[in-house]
Amino acid sequence: MRRGLLSLLLTCALSPFVAGQPGTAGSGVITGRVRLTAPAPGNPIIRMGMDPRCAEATRGKRIVQDAVVTSADGGLANAFVHLAGSFPDAPRPAGAVTIDQHNCLYRPRVVGARVGQTIEFRNSDPTLHNVHGLSDASNEFNVGQPVKGQVFGFQLKREEVMLHITCDVHRWMTAYVGVVDHPYFAVSGEQGTFTIDAIPPGRHTIRAWHERYGTLTQSVEVAGGNTAVVEFIYTGSERPGPQR
């Protein structure tokens, strides 16, 4: 009996977090999916011939602009999902959010970060890149990175959905950073799924942003110790608002 109880306690202690097990006592979880019901449009092919080093790095590969990435059943990746509104202060992560420049593309294409957190851009290519943040919220920067291995860090100053990142040298390079002043956000994965945990109980406004289809908004009730399920459905007819 004691051996069985000890085994159970060890199993519980070592088990990873799963949806439905909020990270903070009395908090809740939102899990969900972002879907596109229309056929996914074809993404344009990127022509990298203007930079011989980019062309050499991707020789023999068909490189496309991954604006719309879907699973077989319509799960939509790279949607930034976040709660809207004000929340009590929560500790900011000590580490930086990193975007890599590899084979003349930004990876990941979409990330989320906190106000006050540092976002780092690493140049993993043996060619010049220029990291240009196009911001309406004092998050602007414009920095050249001519050396492979060079890292540029910027501390995000204000909320912004979304901060658009471009490269003035390679015009096809693009990335987006969702900047919010709380920890309740996620980016949908390859199947369109996302999870946001440790959410204060109550009724919340939740939004999904996608670079091609814009923003969808819902209201969701979160109960302590429970999981709320949300589905965002794009029909393909939506269009984003003005972008830089």
PyMOL commands that set and color helices and strands:
alter all, ss='L'
color gray80, all
select helices_A, chain A and resi 2-14+52-57
alter helices_A, ss='H'
color red, helices_A
select strands_A, chain A and resi 28-36+80-84+97-102+105-107+110-114+118-123+129-134+141-145+151-155+160-166+174-180+185-187+193-199+202-210+214-222+227-234
alter strands_A, ss='S'
color yellow, strands_A
deselect
rebuild
show_as cartoon
